[in-house]
């Protein structure tokens, strides 16, 4: 089945099956015109085909439509108080997301450099603890 798809793609793009196999195995890149044709055929950007973009044009379009719809809903809110509450909610969600990212980065750094993390720790000892029976020498 994959073989048939590769042959069909080669036929549509007017290239050899070997060329398509080389693209698939990353041993060669398509020419600009071939890239443009594939981009049109699959409705994705050339960057997406080359692995330089995370989202396809279709996914991006979906996000843009959602944003347009949200903006429309926002403008339908009748009172400035409701609009402000909406803005405050979005800001709080963004701040929470950023705080989670920062904490994850701290944890990742600690995992990447465990010796430095231990040296950076502030160890607090409760002076009211009773150390009876502990050899202090």
C-alpha positions in Angstrom: 0.0 0.0 0.0 2.8 2.5 0.9 4.5 1.5 -2.3 1.4 2.4 -4.2 1.1 5.7 -2.5 4.8 6.6 -3.2 4.3 5.7 -6.9 1.1 7.8 -7.0 2.8 10.8 -5.5 5.7 10.4 -7.9 3.2 10.3 -10.8 1.3 13.4 -9.6 4.5 15.4 -9.1 6.1 14.2 -12.3 9.2 12.8 -10.6 10.6 9.3 -10.2 9.6 7.0 -7.4 13.3 7.0 -6.4 13.2 10.7 -5.9 10.2 10.4 -3.5 12.0 7.6 -1.6 15.0 9.8 -1.2 12.8 12.6 0.2 11.2 10.2 2.6 14.5 8.8 3.8 16.0 12.3 4.1 18.8 11.5 1.7 17.7 14.3 -0.6 15.4 17.3 -0.6 12.7 18.2 -3.2 13.4 21.0 -5.6 11.6 24.3 -4.9 8.9 23.7 -7.5 8.3 20.1 -6.2 8.0 21.5 -2.7 5.6 24.1 -3.9 3.5 21.5 -5.7 3.4 19.2 -2.6 2.5 22.1 -0.5 -0.5 22.8 -2.7 -1.4 19.1 -3.0 -1.4 18.5 0.8 -2.7 22.0 1.8 0.3 22.6 4.1 3.2 25.1 4.2 6.6 24.3 2.8 7.9 24.8 6.3 5.6 22.1 7.6 6.8 19.7 4.9 10.4 20.4 5.8 9.7 20.0 9.5 10.3 23.6 10.3 6.8 24.3 11.5 4.9 22.5 14.2 1.4 23.1 12.8 -0.1 22.6 9.4 -1.9 25.4 7.6 -5.2 23.6 8.3 -4.5 23.4 12.0 -3.4 27.1 12.0 -6.5 28.1 10.1 -8.6 26.3 12.7 -6.9 28.3 15.5 -7.4 31.5 13.7 -11.2 30.8 13.2 -11.4 30.0 16.9 -9.8 33.3 17.8 -12.1 35.2 15.5 -15.1 33.5 17.1 -13.8 34.4 20.6 -13.3 38.0 19.6 -16.9 38.0 18.3 -18.1 36.6 21.6 -16.1 39.2 23.5 -17.6 42.1 21.6 -21.1 40.7 22.3 -20.6 41.1 26.0 -22.8 44.0 26.9 -21.1 45.5 29.9 -17.6 46.7 30.4 -17.5 44.7 33.6 -18.1 41.5 31.8 -15.5 42.3 29.2 -13.0 43.1 32.0 -13.9 39.8 33.8 -13.1 38.0 30.5 -9.8 39.8 30.1 -8.9 39.1 33.7 -9.7 35.4 33.2 -7.5 35.2 30.1 -4.6 37.0 31.9 -4.9 34.7 34.9 -4.8 31.6 32.7 -1.8 32.9 30.9 0.0 33.7 34.1 -0.8 30.3 35.5 0.6 28.7 32.3 3.8 30.7 32.5 4.2 29.8 36.2 3.9 26.1 35.3 6.5 26.5 32.5 8.9 28.3 34.8 8.6 25.6 37.5 9.1 22.9 34.9 12.2 24.6 33.6 13.6 24.8 37.2 12.9 21.1 37.7 14.5 20.3 34.4 17.6 22.3 35.3 17.8 20.6 38.7 17.6 17.2 36.9 20.2 18.2 34.3 22.7 19.5 36.9 22.0 17.6 40.2 25.3 18.4 41.8 24.8 22.2 41.4 21.2 21.9 42.6 22.4 20.3 45.8 25.0 23.0 46.3 22.4 25.7 45.8 20.0 24.3 48.4 19.6 26.3 51.5 19.5 23.9 54.4 17.6 25.2 57.4 18.0 23.4 60.8 15.5 24.0 63.5 17.6 25.1 66.5 14.9 23.9 68.9 15.5 20.3 68.0 16.9 18.1 70.8 19.9 16.1 69.7 20.1 13.9 72.8 22.0 10.8 72.3 23.7 12.2 69.1 27.5 12.0 69.2 28.6 15.6 68.6 32.3 14.8 68.1 
